Amino acid sequence: MPKVLGVPRELIDRKTVTLGDAEIRVPGEGKAYACPTLIYHYIVKHGYLPPDEFLEAVRQTFR
Ligand SMILES: [Zn+2]
């Protein structure tokens, strides 16, 4: 997707979403994980692999 004023935008579920202006928060075992919404771009476009415990927390939250 093109960048608008340097802000990455991605097509997710047929909607164009601006990334980098919000946070994702995921509850974990006795803690909570927080990351910028740009994590989607890092994973999909740059092959970033978040830590296993974060991925497991995401799976548990959104199953
Ligand atoms: Zn990039």
N, CA, C, O and the ligand as a Tripos MOL2 file, in Angstrom:
@<TRIPOS>MOLECULE
protein
  253   251    64     0     0
PROTEIN
NO_CHARGES

@<TRIPOS>ATOM
      1 N           0.8460   -1.1850    0.0000 N.3       1 MET1
      2 CA          0.0000    0.0000    0.0000 C.3       1 MET1
      3 C           0.8820    1.2340    0.0000 C.2       1 MET1
      4 O           1.9920    1.1940    0.5300 O.2       1 MET1
      5 N           0.4120    2.3370   -0.5850 N.am      2 PRO2
      6 CA          1.1960    3.5770   -0.5970 C.3       2 PRO2
      7 C           1.2230    4.2170    0.7810 C.2       2 PRO2
      8 O           0.3360    4.0120    1.6100 O.2       2 PRO2
      9 N           2.2640    4.9940    0.9910 N.am      3 LYS3
     10 CA          2.3430    5.7350    2.2390 C.3       3 LYS3
     11 C           1.7370    7.1140    2.0240 C.2       3 LYS3
     12 O           1.9600    7.7270    0.9800 O.2       3 LYS3
     13 N           0.9860    7.6040    2.9790 N.am      4 VAL4
     14 CA          0.4230    8.9470    2.9450 C.3       4 VAL4
     15 C           1.1750    9.7620    3.9880 C.2       4 VAL4
     16 O           1.0910    9.4670    5.1800 O.2       4 VAL4
     17 N           1.8970   10.7650    3.5610 N.am      5 LEU5
     18 CA          2.7120   11.5780    4.4550 C.3       5 LEU5
     19 C           3.6010   10.7090    5.3290 C.2       5 LEU5
     20 O           3.7770   10.9950    6.5130 O.2       5 LEU5
     21 N           4.1600    9.6580    4.7610 N.am      6 GLY6
     22 CA          5.0900    8.8010    5.4760 C.3       6 GLY6
     23 C           4.4480    7.7960    6.4020 C.2       6 GLY6
     24 O           5.1480    7.0540    7.0910 O.2       6 GLY6
     25 N           3.1230    7.7570    6.4300 N.am      7 VAL7
     26 CA          2.4270    6.8300    7.3270 C.3       7 VAL7
     27 C           2.0210    5.5860    6.5380 C.2       7 VAL7
     28 O           1.2800    5.6910    5.5600 O.2       7 VAL7
     29 N           2.5040    4.3980    6.9560 N.am      8 PRO8
     30 CA          2.1170    3.1820    6.2380 C.3       8 PRO8
     31 C           0.6200    2.9170    6.3250 C.2       8 PRO8
     32 O          -0.0010    3.1100    7.3710 O.2       8 PRO8
     33 N           0.0610    2.4790    5.2270 N.am      9 ARG9
     34 CA         -1.3410    2.0860    5.1910 C.3       9 ARG9
     35 C          -1.3870    0.6860    4.6050 C.2       9 ARG9
     36 O          -0.6640    0.3760    3.6590 O.2       9 ARG9
     37 N          -2.2350   -0.1520    5.1690 N.am     10 GLU10
     38 CA         -2.3440   -1.5390    4.7170 C.3      10 GLU10
     39 C          -3.8030   -1.8650    4.4510 C.2      10 GLU10
     40 O          -4.7070   -1.3060    5.0710 O.2      10 GLU10
     41 N          -4.0130   -2.7850    3.5130 N.am     11 LEU11
     42 CA         -5.3480   -3.2880    3.2360 C.3      11 LEU11
     43 C          -5.5740   -4.5160    4.1140 C.2      11 LEU11
     44 O          -4.9510   -5.5560    3.8950 O.2      11 LEU11
     45 N          -6.4540   -4.4070    5.1010 N.am     12 ILE12
     46 CA         -6.7460   -5.4970    6.0280 C.3      12 ILE12
     47 C          -8.2480   -5.7460    5.9900 C.2      12 ILE12
     48 O          -9.0390   -4.8340    6.2290 O.2      12 ILE12
     49 N          -8.6390   -6.9850    5.6890 N.am     13 ASP13
     50 CA        -10.0630   -7.3410    5.5820 C.3      13 ASP13
     51 C         -10.8140   -6.3560    4.6860 C.2      13 ASP13
     52 O         -11.9050   -5.8980    5.0260 O.2      13 ASP13
     53 N         -10.2160   -6.0390    3.5420 N.am     14 ARG14
     54 CA        -10.8160   -5.1700    2.5150 C.3      14 ARG14
     55 C         -11.0230   -3.7350    2.9830 C.2      14 ARG14
     56 O         -11.7910   -2.9900    2.3740 O.2      14 ARG14
     57 N         -10.3430   -3.3400    4.0590 N.am     15 LYS15
     58 CA        -10.4030   -1.9550    4.5150 C.3      15 LYS15
     59 C          -8.9840   -1.4070    4.5400 C.2      15 LYS15
     60 O          -8.0650   -2.1010    4.9750 O.2      15 LYS15
     61 N          -8.7890   -0.1810    4.0850 N.am     16 THR16
     62 CA         -7.4900    0.4530    4.1720 C.3      16 THR16
     63 C          -7.3380    1.0380    5.5670 C.2      16 THR16
     64 O          -8.1500    1.8540    6.0040 O.2      16 THR16
     65 N          -6.2970    0.6150    6.2550 N.am     17 VAL17
     66 CA         -6.0790    0.9870    7.6500 C.3      17 VAL17
     67 C          -4.7700    1.7550    7.7620 C.2      17 VAL17
     68 O          -3.7460    1.3350    7.2220 O.2      17 VAL17
     69 N          -4.8060    2.8760    8.4610 N.am     18 THR18
     70 CA         -3.5930    3.6250    8.7440 C.3      18 THR18
     71 C          -2.9290    3.0150    9.9690 C.2      18 THR18
     72 O          -3.5830    2.7790   10.9850 O.2      18 THR18
     73 N          -1.6380    2.7630    9.8710 N.am     19 LEU19
     74 CA         -0.9090    2.1420   10.9720 C.3      19 LEU19
     75 C           0.0260    3.1550   11.6150 C.2      19 LEU19
     76 O           0.4740    4.1020   10.9680 O.2      19 LEU19
     77 N           0.3140    2.9470   12.8900 N.am     20 GLY20
     78 CA          1.2900    3.7740   13.5800 C.3      20 GLY20
     79 C           0.6900    4.8600   14.4410 C.2      20 GLY20
     80 O           1.4160    5.6320   15.0680 O.2      20 GLY20
     81 N          -0.6390    4.9280   14.4780 N.am     21 ASP21
     82 CA         -1.2690    5.9680   15.2810 C.3      21 ASP21
     83 C          -2.0700    5.3870   16.4450 C.2      21 ASP21
     84 O          -2.8780    6.0770   17.0660 O.2      21 ASP21
     85 N          -1.8280    4.1030   16.7290 N.am     22 ALA22
     86 CA         -2.5570    3.4580   17.8170 C.3      22 ALA22
     87 C          -1.7320    2.2880   18.3520 C.2      22 ALA22
     88 O          -0.7070    1.9150   17.7810 O.2      22 ALA22
     89 N          -2.2030    1.7230   19.4540 N.am     23 GLU23
     90 CA         -1.5370    0.5960   20.0850 C.3      23 GLU23
     91 C          -2.4550   -0.6060   20.1040 C.2      23 GLU23
     92 O          -3.6790   -0.4700   20.1320 O.2      23 GLU23
     93 N          -1.8530   -1.7880   20.0860 N.am     24 ILE24
     94 CA         -2.5740   -3.0350   20.3170 C.3      24 ILE24
     95 C          -2.2180   -3.4740   21.7300 C.2      24 ILE24
     96 O          -1.0430   -3.4790   22.0990 O.2      24 ILE24
     97 N          -3.2170   -3.8410   22.5250 N.am     25 ARG25
     98 CA         -2.9570   -4.3630   23.8740 C.3      25 ARG25
     99 C          -3.5750   -5.7360   23.9950 C.2      25 ARG25
    100 O          -4.7490   -5.9370   23.6860 O.2      25 ARG25
    101 N          -2.7610   -6.6850   24.4520 N.am     26 VAL26
    102 CA         -3.1760   -8.0780   24.5470 C.3      26 VAL26
    103 C          -2.9320   -8.5710   25.9700 C.2      26 VAL26
    104 O          -1.8100   -8.4790   26.4660 O.2      26 VAL26
    105 N          -3.9740   -9.0970   26.6410 N.am     27 PRO27
    106 CA         -3.7630   -9.6330   27.9900 C.3      27 PRO27
    107 C          -2.9760  -10.9320   27.9260 C.2      27 PRO27
    108 O          -3.2150  -11.7750   27.0610 O.2      27 PRO27
    109 N          -2.0220  -11.0850   28.8610 N.am     28 GLY28
    110 CA         -1.2310  -12.3170   28.9540 C.3      28 GLY28
    111 C          -1.3760  -12.9190   30.3390 C.2      28 GLY28
    112 O          -2.2370  -12.5090   31.1180 O.2      28 GLY28
    113 N          -0.5280  -13.8970   30.6420 N.am     29 GLU29
    114 CA         -0.5390  -14.5540   31.9500 C.3      29 GLU29
    115 C           0.0780  -13.6270   32.9820 C.2      29 GLU29
    116 O           1.3030  -13.5580   33.0890 O.2      29 GLU29
    117 N          -0.7470  -12.9060   33.7520 N.am     30 GLY30
    118 CA         -0.2480  -12.0140   34.7810 C.3      30 GLY30
    119 C           0.4080  -10.7580   34.2690 C.2      30 GLY30
    120 O           1.0800  -10.0560   35.0240 O.2      30 GLY30
    121 N           0.2220  -10.4630   32.9940 N.am     31 LYS31
    122 CA          0.8030   -9.2570   32.4000 C.3      31 LYS31
    123 C          -0.0210   -8.8810   31.1740 C.2      31 LYS31
    124 O          -0.9280   -9.6080   30.7690 O.2      31 LYS31
    125 N           0.3060   -7.7490   30.6000 N.am     32 ALA32
    126 CA         -0.3320   -7.3410   29.3500 C.3      32 ALA32
    127 C           0.7620   -6.9270   28.3760 C.2      32 ALA32
    128 O           1.7840   -6.3700   28.7770 O.2      32 ALA32
    129 N           0.5430   -7.1990   27.1080 N.am     33 TYR33
    130 CA          1.4850   -6.8290   26.0560 C.3      33 TYR33
    131 C           0.9320   -5.6230   25.3230 C.2      33 TYR33
    132 O          -0.2710   -5.5250   25.0840 O.2      33 TYR33
    133 N           1.8150   -4.7150   24.9700 N.am     34 ALA34
    134 CA          1.4160   -3.5440   24.1900 C.3      34 ALA34
    135 C           2.4160   -3.3610   23.0650 C.2      34 ALA34
    136 O           3.6210   -3.5230   23.2610 O.2      34 ALA34
    137 N           1.9170   -3.0260   21.8980 N.am     35 CYS35
    138 CA          2.8100   -2.7580   20.7630 C.3      35 CYS35
    139 C           2.0930   -1.7970   19.8210 C.2      35 CYS35
    140 O           0.8660   -1.7000   19.8380 O.2      35 CYS35
    141 N           2.8570   -1.0950   19.0080 N.am     36 PRO36
    142 CA          2.2190   -0.2000   18.0430 C.3      36 PRO36
    143 C           1.5040   -1.0110   16.9590 C.2      36 PRO36
    144 O           1.8930   -2.1390   16.6570 O.2      36 PRO36
    145 N           0.4680   -0.4310   16.3880 N.am     37 THR37
    146 CA         -0.2440   -1.1180   15.3030 C.3      37 THR37
    147 C           0.6710   -1.3900   14.1150 C.2      37 THR37
    148 O           0.3600   -2.2270   13.2680 O.2      37 THR37
    149 N           1.7850   -0.6930   14.0520 N.am     38 LEU38
    150 CA          2.7510   -0.9360   12.9750 C.3      38 LEU38
    151 C           3.3130   -2.3460   13.0030 C.2      38 LEU38
    152 O           3.9420   -2.7800   12.0380 O.2      38 LEU38
    153 N           3.0940   -3.0740   14.1050 N.am     39 ILE39
    154 CA          3.5970   -4.4480   14.1700 C.3      39 ILE39
    155 C           3.0400   -5.2630   13.0040 C.2      39 ILE39
    156 O           3.7230   -6.1540   12.4980 O.2      39 ILE39
    157 N           1.8150   -4.9740   12.5710 N.am     40 TYR40
    158 CA          1.2440   -5.6850   11.4150 C.3      40 TYR40
    159 C           2.1300   -5.4950   10.1880 C.2      40 TYR40
    160 O           2.4400   -6.4610    9.4900 O.2      40 TYR40
    161 N           2.5350   -4.2640    9.9220 N.am     41 HIS41
    162 CA          3.4010   -3.9580    8.7840 C.3      41 HIS41
    163 C           4.7500   -4.6630    8.9280 C.2      41 HIS41
    164 O           5.2650   -5.2240    7.9610 O.2      41 HIS41
    165 N           5.3230   -4.6360   10.1330 N.am     42 TYR42
    166 CA          6.6280   -5.2750   10.3470 C.3      42 TYR42
    167 C           6.5530   -6.7710   10.0750 C.2      42 TYR42
    168 O           7.4720   -7.3440    9.4900 O.2      42 TYR42
    169 N           5.4600   -7.4080   10.4960 N.am     43 ILE43
    170 CA          5.3070   -8.8570   10.3060 C.3      43 ILE43
    171 C           5.0970   -9.1870    8.8320 C.2      43 ILE43
    172 O           5.7810  -10.0460    8.2750 O.2      43 ILE43
    173 N           4.1320   -8.4860    8.1970 N.am     44 VAL44
    174 CA          3.7300   -8.8340    6.8280 C.3      44 VAL44
    175 C           4.7680   -8.3950    5.7950 C.2      44 VAL44
    176 O           5.0590   -9.1460    4.8640 O.2      44 VAL44
    177 N           5.3220   -7.2120    5.9410 N.am     45 LYS45
    178 CA          6.2260   -6.6730    4.9190 C.3      45 LYS45
    179 C           7.7040   -6.9240    5.1820 C.2      45 LYS45
    180 O           8.5030   -6.9640    4.2460 O.2      45 LYS45
    181 N           8.0750   -7.0940    6.4560 N.am     46 HIS46
    182 CA          9.5010   -7.2040    6.7770 C.3      46 HIS46
    183 C           9.8650   -8.5140    7.4590 C.2      46 HIS46
    184 O          11.0240   -8.7180    7.8200 O.2      46 HIS46
    185 N           8.8910   -9.4110    7.6420 N.am     47 GLY47
    186 CA          9.1880  -10.7300    8.1980 C.3      47 GLY47
    187 C           9.5210  -10.7370    9.6750 C.2      47 GLY47
    188 O          10.1270  -11.6880   10.1690 O.2      47 GLY47
    189 N           9.1320   -9.6820   10.3930 N.am     48 TYR48
    190 CA          9.3890   -9.6590   11.8370 C.3      48 TYR48
    191 C           8.5840  -10.7550   12.5210 C.2      48 TYR48
    192 O           7.3990  -10.9340   12.2390 O.2      48 TYR48
    193 N           9.2350  -11.4880   13.4250 N.am     49 LEU49
    194 CA          8.5620  -12.5380   14.1800 C.3      49 LEU49
    195 C           8.5550  -12.1440   15.6510 C.2      49 LEU49
    196 O           9.6020  -12.1800   16.2980 O.2      49 LEU49
    197 N           7.3910  -11.7650   16.1970 N.am     50 PRO50
    198 CA          7.3220  -11.3930   17.6160 C.3      50 PRO50
    199 C           7.6630  -12.5890   18.5020 C.2      50 PRO50
    200 O           7.6230  -13.7290   18.0400 O.2      50 PRO50
    201 N           7.9990  -12.3410   19.7700 N.am     51 PRO51
    202 CA          8.2920  -13.4260   20.6960 C.3      51 PRO51
    203 C           7.1140  -14.3950   20.8300 C.2      51 PRO51
    204 O           5.9520  -14.0020   20.7290 O.2      51 PRO51
    205 N           7.4430  -15.6790   21.0600 N.am     52 ASP52
    206 CA          6.4190  -16.7230   21.1730 C.3      52 ASP52
    207 C           5.3560  -16.3860   22.2170 C.2      52 ASP52
    208 O           4.1690  -16.6200   21.9870 O.2      52 ASP52
    209 N           5.7710  -15.8380   23.3660 N.am     53 GLU53
    210 CA          4.7820  -15.5750   24.4210 C.3      53 GLU53
    211 C           3.7780  -14.5100   23.9870 C.2      53 GLU53
    212 O           2.6190  -14.5560   24.3980 O.2      53 GLU53
    213 N           4.2010  -13.5650   23.1730 N.am     54 PHE54
    214 CA          3.2720  -12.5640   22.6390 C.3      54 PHE54
    215 C           2.3050  -13.2260   21.6630 C.2      54 PHE54
    216 O           1.0990  -12.9900   21.7220 O.2      54 PHE54
    217 N           2.8360  -14.0540   20.7650 N.am     55 LEU55
    218 CA          1.9820  -14.7280   19.7800 C.3      55 LEU55
    219 C           0.9610  -15.6280   20.4740 C.2      55 LEU55
    220 O          -0.1930  -15.6980   20.0500 O.2      55 LEU55
    221 N           1.3770  -16.3120   21.5340 N.am     56 GLU56
    222 CA          0.4560  -17.1780   22.2690 C.3      56 GLU56
    223 C          -0.6450  -16.3500   22.9330 C.2      56 GLU56
    224 O          -1.8050  -16.7600   22.9530 O.2      56 GLU56
    225 N          -0.2840  -15.1940   23.4700 N.am     57 ALA57
    226 CA         -1.2840  -14.3140   24.0910 C.3      57 ALA57
    227 C          -2.2920  -13.8410   23.0390 C.2      57 ALA57
    228 O          -3.4870  -13.7470   23.3190 O.2      57 ALA57
    229 N          -1.8130  -13.5480   21.8420 N.am     58 VAL58
    230 CA         -2.7110  -13.1200   20.7530 C.3      58 VAL58
    231 C          -3.6490  -14.2650   20.3970 C.2      58 VAL58
    232 O          -4.8510  -14.0630   20.2250 O.2      58 VAL58
    233 N          -3.0830  -15.4870   20.2850 N.am     59 ARG59
    234 CA         -3.9240  -16.6590   19.9490 C.3      59 ARG59
    235 C          -5.0110  -16.8730   21.0090 C.2      59 ARG59
    236 O          -6.1700  -17.1190   20.6780 O.2      59 ARG59
    237 N          -4.6290  -16.7780   22.2690 N.am     60 GLN60
    238 CA         -5.5940  -17.0040   23.3530 C.3      60 GLN60
    239 C          -6.6840  -15.9260   23.3620 C.2      60 GLN60
    240 O          -7.8420  -16.2060   23.6730 O.2      60 GLN60
    241 N          -6.3040  -14.7030   23.0210 N.am     61 THR61
    242 CA         -7.2550  -13.5920   23.0670 C.3      61 THR61
    243 C          -8.2310  -13.6330   21.9070 C.2      61 THR61
    244 O          -9.4130  -13.3340   22.0770 O.2      61 THR61
    245 N          -7.7460  -14.0020   20.7300 N.am     62 PHE62
    246 CA         -8.5740  -13.9000   19.5240 C.3      62 PHE62
    247 C          -8.9940  -15.2550   18.9630 C.2      62 PHE62
    248 O          -9.3040  -15.3490   17.7750 O.2      62 PHE62
    249 N          -9.0140  -16.3100   19.7850 N.am     63 ARG63
    250 CA         -9.4340  -17.6330   19.3090 C.3      63 ARG63
    251 C         -10.9210  -17.7250   19.1580 C.2      63 ARG63
    252 O         -11.4390  -18.7710   18.7670 O.2      63 ARG63
    253 ZN          8.2650   -0.9010    5.9750 Zn       64 ZN64
@<TRIPOS>BOND
     1     1     2 1
     2     2     3 1
     3     3     4 2
     4     3     5 am
     5     5     6 1
     6     6     7 1
     7     7     8 2
     8     7     9 am
     9     9    10 1
    10    10    11 1
    11    11    12 2
    12    11    13 am
    13    13    14 1
    14    14    15 1
    15    15    16 2
    16    15    17 am
    17    17    18 1
    18    18    19 1
    19    19    20 2
    20    19    21 am
    21    21    22 1
    22    22    23 1
    23    23    24 2
    24    23    25 am
    25    25    26 1
    26    26    27 1
    27    27    28 2
    28    27    29 am
    29    29    30 1
    30    30    31 1
    31    31    32 2
    32    31    33 am
    33    33    34 1
    34    34    35 1
    35    35    36 2
    36    35    37 am
    37    37    38 1
    38    38    39 1
    39    39    40 2
    40    39    41 am
    41    41    42 1
    42    42    43 1
    43    43    44 2
    44    43    45 am
    45    45    46 1
    46    46    47 1
    47    47    48 2
    48    47    49 am
    49    49    50 1
    50    50    51 1
    51    51    52 2
    52    51    53 am
    53    53    54 1
    54    54    55 1
    55    55    56 2
    56    55    57 am
    57    57    58 1
    58    58    59 1
    59    59    60 2
    60    59    61 am
    61    61    62 1
    62    62    63 1
    63    63    64 2
    64    63    65 am
    65    65    66 1
    66    66    67 1
    67    67    68 2
    68    67    69 am
    69    69    70 1
    70    70    71 1
    71    71    72 2
    72    71    73 am
    73    73    74 1
    74    74    75 1
    75    75    76 2
    76    75    77 am
    77    77    78 1
    78    78    79 1
    79    79    80 2
    80    79    81 am
    81    81    82 1
    82    82    83 1
    83    83    84 2
    84    83    85 am
    85    85    86 1
    86    86    87 1
    87    87    88 2
    88    87    89 am
    89    89    90 1
    90    90    91 1
    91    91    92 2
    92    91    93 am
    93    93    94 1
    94    94    95 1
    95    95    96 2
    96    95    97 am
    97    97    98 1
    98    98    99 1
    99    99   100 2
   100    99   101 am
   101   101   102 1
   102   102   103 1
   103   103   104 2
   104   103   105 am
   105   105   106 1
   106   106   107 1
   107   107   108 2
   108   107   109 am
   109   109   110 1
   110   110   111 1
   111   111   112 2
   112   111   113 am
   113   113   114 1
   114   114   115 1
   115   115   116 2
   116   115   117 am
   117   117   118 1
   118   118   119 1
   119   119   120 2
   120   119   121 am
   121   121   122 1
   122   122   123 1
   123   123   124 2
   124   123   125 am
   125   125   126 1
   126   126   127 1
   127   127   128 2
   128   127   129 am
   129   129   130 1
   130   130   131 1
   131   131   132 2
   132   131   133 am
   133   133   134 1
   134   134   135 1
   135   135   136 2
   136   135   137 am
   137   137   138 1
   138   138   139 1
   139   139   140 2
   140   139   141 am
   141   141   142 1
   142   142   143 1
   143   143   144 2
   144   143   145 am
   145   145   146 1
   146   146   147 1
   147   147   148 2
   148   147   149 am
   149   149   150 1
   150   150   151 1
   151   151   152 2
   152   151   153 am
   153   153   154 1
   154   154   155 1
   155   155   156 2
   156   155   157 am
   157   157   158 1
   158   158   159 1
   159   159   160 2
   160   159   161 am
   161   161   162 1
   162   162   163 1
   163   163   164 2
   164   163   165 am
   165   165   166 1
   166   166   167 1
   167   167   168 2
   168   167   169 am
   169   169   170 1
   170   170   171 1
   171   171   172 2
   172   171   173 am
   173   173   174 1
   174   174   175 1
   175   175   176 2
   176   175   177 am
   177   177   178 1
   178   178   179 1
   179   179   180 2
   180   179   181 am
   181   181   182 1
   182   182   183 1
   183   183   184 2
   184   183   185 am
   185   185   186 1
   186   186   187 1
   187   187   188 2
   188   187   189 am
   189   189   190 1
   190   190   191 1
   191   191   192 2
   192   191   193 am
   193   193   194 1
   194   194   195 1
   195   195   196 2
   196   195   197 am
   197   197   198 1
   198   198   199 1
   199   199   200 2
   200   199   201 am
   201   201   202 1
   202   202   203 1
   203   203   204 2
   204   203   205 am
   205   205   206 1
   206   206   207 1
   207   207   208 2
   208   207   209 am
   209   209   210 1
   210   210   211 1
   211   211   212 2
   212   211   213 am
   213   213   214 1
   214   214   215 1
   215   215   216 2
   216   215   217 am
   217   217   218 1
   218   218   219 1
   219   219   220 2
   220   219   221 am
   221   221   222 1
   222   222   223 1
   223   223   224 2
   224   223   225 am
   225   225   226 1
   226   226   227 1
   227   227   228 2
   228   227   229 am
   229   229   230 1
   230   230   231 1
   231   231   232 2
   232   231   233 am
   233   233   234 1
   234   234   235 1
   235   235   236 2
   236   235   237 am
   237   237   238 1
   238   238   239 1
   239   239   240 2
   240   239   241 am
   241   241   242 1
   242   242   243 1
   243   243   244 2
   244   243   245 am
   245   245   246 1
   246   246   247 1
   247   247   248 2
   248   247   249 am
   249   249   250 1
   250   250   251 1
   251   251   252 2
@<TRIPOS>SUBSTRUCTURE
     1 MET1         2 RESIDUE 1 A MET
     2 PRO2         6 RESIDUE 1 A PRO
     3 LYS3        10 RESIDUE 1 A LYS
     4 VAL4        14 RESIDUE 1 A VAL
     5 LEU5        18 RESIDUE 1 A LEU
     6 GLY6        22 RESIDUE 1 A GLY
     7 VAL7        26 RESIDUE 1 A VAL
     8 PRO8        30 RESIDUE 1 A PRO
     9 ARG9        34 RESIDUE 1 A ARG
    10 GLU10       38 RESIDUE 1 A GLU
    11 LEU11       42 RESIDUE 1 A LEU
    12 ILE12       46 RESIDUE 1 A ILE
    13 ASP13       50 RESIDUE 1 A ASP
    14 ARG14       54 RESIDUE 1 A ARG
    15 LYS15       58 RESIDUE 1 A LYS
    16 THR16       62 RESIDUE 1 A THR
    17 VAL17       66 RESIDUE 1 A VAL
    18 THR18       70 RESIDUE 1 A THR
    19 LEU19       74 RESIDUE 1 A LEU
    20 GLY20       78 RESIDUE 1 A GLY
    21 ASP21       82 RESIDUE 1 A ASP
    22 ALA22       86 RESIDUE 1 A ALA
    23 GLU23       90 RESIDUE 1 A GLU
    24 ILE24       94 RESIDUE 1 A ILE
    25 ARG25       98 RESIDUE 1 A ARG
    26 VAL26      102 RESIDUE 1 A VAL
    27 PRO27      106 RESIDUE 1 A PRO
    28 GLY28      110 RESIDUE 1 A GLY
    29 GLU29      114 RESIDUE 1 A GLU
    30 GLY30      118 RESIDUE 1 A GLY
    31 LYS31      122 RESIDUE 1 A LYS
    32 ALA32      126 RESIDUE 1 A ALA
    33 TYR33      130 RESIDUE 1 A TYR
    34 ALA34      134 RESIDUE 1 A ALA
    35 CYS35      138 RESIDUE 1 A CYS
    36 PRO36      142 RESIDUE 1 A PRO
    37 THR37      146 RESIDUE 1 A THR
    38 LEU38      150 RESIDUE 1 A LEU
    39 ILE39      154 RESIDUE 1 A ILE
    40 TYR40      158 RESIDUE 1 A TYR
    41 HIS41      162 RESIDUE 1 A HIS
    42 TYR42      166 RESIDUE 1 A TYR
    43 ILE43      170 RESIDUE 1 A ILE
    44 VAL44      174 RESIDUE 1 A VAL
    45 LYS45      178 RESIDUE 1 A LYS
    46 HIS46      182 RESIDUE 1 A HIS
    47 GLY47      186 RESIDUE 1 A GLY
    48 TYR48      190 RESIDUE 1 A TYR
    49 LEU49      194 RESIDUE 1 A LEU
    50 PRO50      198 RESIDUE 1 A PRO
    51 PRO51      202 RESIDUE 1 A PRO
    52 ASP52      206 RESIDUE 1 A ASP
    53 GLU53      210 RESIDUE 1 A GLU
    54 PHE54      214 RESIDUE 1 A PHE
    55 LEU55      218 RESIDUE 1 A LEU
    56 GLU56      222 RESIDUE 1 A GLU
    57 ALA57      226 RESIDUE 1 A ALA
    58 VAL58      230 RESIDUE 1 A VAL
    59 ARG59      234 RESIDUE 1 A ARG
    60 GLN60      238 RESIDUE 1 A GLN
    61 THR61      242 RESIDUE 1 A THR
    62 PHE62      246 RESIDUE 1 A PHE
    63 ARG63      250 RESIDUE 1 A ARG
    64 ZN64       253 GROUP 0 **** ****
